[in-house]
Amino acid sequence: MKFISYPQTSQRIAFAFIAAAAAAPALAETELSFYGGYQTAPHSVVTTSDFGNFTVGWKGKSFSMPPYYGVRAIMWQPSGFGWGVELNHAKVYADQPSNYGFERMEFTDGLNLVTLNAFQRYKSKGKITPYIGAGIGIAVPHVDITPNGGQHTFGYQLTGVAVQWVAGASLPINDRWKAFAEYKGSYSQHAVKLDGAGTFNTDIITNALNIGVSYSF
């Protein structure tokens, strides 16, 4: 009768695990990206419970503090398919909020769109690698809204669904680093609760031209 040696069995399992871990980088590539850029937002319809309905013009002010930016992580497969997560810190300021009966109407510390994304990149004959992507997630904006003579609503709220889409291209700097440029669009729902003043609802679209760098490992 042949007995199983548990120490040997555990060693084999450990060896198999180490071998699989060693092979993982050859099967997938993890990429961390950081970007900034120029972001805008078209008008949107606002519906409120206490102040009526109106159409607001938004400004992005991408380079004012806090600036527009984004970070993401992608796990690329050999096929060119990738998946990952992203935080997009887009922002909007109401153009002349006093026209709508408000002292302040801003999401200036971010619409904060957190999305799970899928990407596809394509081989090219040169060094430039084009890619496209899309994602879905949630909006967690920092609300900064004050009706005329009312309470100041100031803080983060979970307000609804967020969707994003992107198309761009990357260029290698060296074996680890790449530079990239892209167009990014987003749609997000914002059902905001105002302190002492009911509700504030709007859907915001953003458009951005981004420039950034990626680190792969």
N, C-alpha and C positions, 0 to 999 in steps of 0.2 A: 504494500500500500504506500502511495506517495503522499506525503504530508505537504501542505502549503506553508511556505516560510513567510510569515507576515512581514518581517523586516524587508525581505527581498521584494515582496509585492508592493509595499509602500514606496520603496526606492524606485521601482519601475513606474509607478503612478507619478511620483515626483519628477522623474526623468522625462516622462511623456508631457507633463505640464510645462516643464522648462523648454522642451523642444518646440511645443506649440507656441509658447510665448516668444521664443526666438524667431519663429517663422512668421509671426503676426505682422511685423513691419514690412515684410515682403508682400503680404497679402493686402494690406491697407495702409493708408497714409493719413495721419491726423494733421489738420491745418488750422492754425489760429490766425484770425484776421482782425485788423483794426483799421477803421476808416473815419474820415471826416468828409465834408463836402458842402455843397450848396443845396438847400432844401426849401421848397415852397409848398403852399397849400391853396387850392382854389376855394371859392366861397362855399359855404354849407348852410343848410336850413337848420335853425335851432327851434325846438319846441320846448316850452316851459309850462309848468303848472300854474305859476303865479304872475308871469310877465308877458304872456302872449307868445306868438310865433314870429320869427323874423329871419332874414338872411344875413349872415355875417361874412365880412371879408377878413381873411386871415393873412398875417405876415409870418414868415419863417424866421427871419433874423438869425441866420445860421451861425454867424461869427460873433454874435453877442453872447456874453456869459449868462447862463452856462451854454456852451456851444453845442451844435448838432454833432453827433458821433454815433458809431456803432461798433459792436464786437460780435464775433461769431466763431464757432468751432464746426469744422466739417470733417467727417471720416470718409475719405475717398476710397473707392474700390478700384481694382485693376480695370474694370469695364468702363470707368469714367463716371459712374454713378456715385453720388455722395449724399450723405444725410448729416444733419446736425442741428444745433440750436443757435439762436441769435437774439441779442438785445439791440433794438434800434431806438436811439434817443432823439427822435424827431420832436419838434416843438412848434407851437403856434401862439400868436398874439392877435387878439381882435383889433381890427382897424377901427379906431374911434369908438370904443365901447359905450361912451356916453350917448351915442346915437340910439342905443338900444335900452337905455335906462340902467346902465351899470358903470360903476367906478373902475372895476378891473374885470377882465375876462381873458384869462391866459392859461395855457398849459406849458409853462416855460421851463419847468424842471423835467420836462419830457412827457410825450405821449406814452413812452416806455412800452414799446411793442415787443413782446417776448414770443418767439415763434419757433416751431419745429419745421425744418426745411428739407427739401429734396433738391439736389443739383445734378446737372449733367454737364461735363466738360468734354471738349472735342479735340481730337488730334489735328494738328496743322503742320504744314511743311516747314514753316519758320519757327521762331521761338515763342510767338504769341499763341496763347491758349484761350480760345473763347469758351464761355460757359453761360448757362441759363439756370434759373432756379425759381422756386415758389415755396411759400410756407403759410401755415395757419397757426394761430395761437391766441393770446389774450392781450388786452390793453390795460395797463396799470398806470394811468397818468397821474401827475402831480397837479391837482386842481388848485387854481388860484383865481377865485371869482368873488366879486363883491357887488351886489345890487346897490343902487343909490340909496343911501341911508340904511342899508341892511347889514347883516352879519357877514364877516369875511370867511369864506370856505377855503381852507388852506390845508392840503395834505394829499396823500396817495389814496386812490380808490380803484377797485377792480370794476371796470365799466363796461366790458363787453368783448366781442370777438375782434381779432385782428388778422388781416391777410396781407401778404407781401409778395412781390414779384421782382425779378432782377435779371439783367442781361449785361455781361461785361467780358473783359479779357484780361489775362495776366501775362506778365513778362518776367522771367527769372532774373534775379540779381546775382545769386550764387546758388549753391546746392540746397540751401535751407530757406533763403528769403526770396520773395517775389513782390513785385509791385503790381497793382491792378487799378483799373478804372471801370466804372459801371454806372448804369442807370438803375435806380431803385424806386419802385412805387409801392404805396401801401394804402389800405383801407381799414379804418377802425371805427368801432361803435363806442359811443360814450354816453352812458346813462348815469348822470351825475346826481348825487344827492346834495342839495344846498342846505347849509345850516340855517334853520329857521325860515327857509323860503322855498320849500317844495323841491321840484326836480328840474333838471336842465339836460336836454337830450340833443345830440347831434352826431352825424357820421362824418368823419374827416378823411379826406384823401390827401396824400402827400406825394410829391415828385422830387427826386434828388439825383444829383450827379455826384458820385463818390470817387475819392482817390484814397488808396490805402496800401498797406503792406501785409503780407502773410508770412508766417513762420511754419515750416513743415517738419515733422519728426515721426 
